[in-house]
Amino acid sequence: MPETAHQNHVEVTMATGKKAASDAAKILRDPKSTKKEKEVAASDLAQRKGAPAAKPKKK
């Protein structure tokens, strides 16, 4: 019987640690940080264990 992709699927869950989250917050506050650095830092914070879900932006 041939294997399917579902049979080999492994779920990986990771969360950003406290130190990495702190560093990411510093990057977001730094006006000299590039747009790409801020995107990566925001992504790290979004993966923070226990992070609240994103709220929709008000217009």
N, C-alpha and C positions, 0 to 999 in steps of 0.2 A: 504494500500500500504506500503510495507516495506521500511524503510529508507536505503539509501546508504551512503557510506563514504563521497561521494561528497556533499551531502546535509548538512552534519555537519562540513564541512571543514571551519576552521577559519584561515585566514592568519595573522601571527604575524611578525611584522617588528620591529627590535630594532637596535640601533646603539650605539657604544661605545662613551661615553662622553669624553669631553676634559681632565678631570682629570685622568680618567682611561687610556686614550691613552698616556698621559704623563708618568704615572707610568709604562705602558707597554714598552715604549721607554727606560726608565731607566733600566728595567730588561734586555732588549736586549743588552744594552751597558755594563752591568755589567759582567766582566769575571768570577765571582763566581756563576752566575746564572746557574742552571741545564738545561739540554737539554729540559726537560718537561716544566720548567718555561718559557723558550724561545719559545717553541711551543705555549703555551697558550697566551703569550704576543703577538706573531705574529698574532695569530687568532684574538685577540682583536683589533689590529691595522687594520687588514683586514676588520673588521666590522665598522670601524670609518666612521661616516657620512661624506660624501664628499671625501672619500679616493679614490685615483686613482686606476684604474684597474691594476692588476699585469702585469708586463712586462715579456716576456719570457727571460730566462737566456741565455746569449751569451756563446758559448763554445769556 
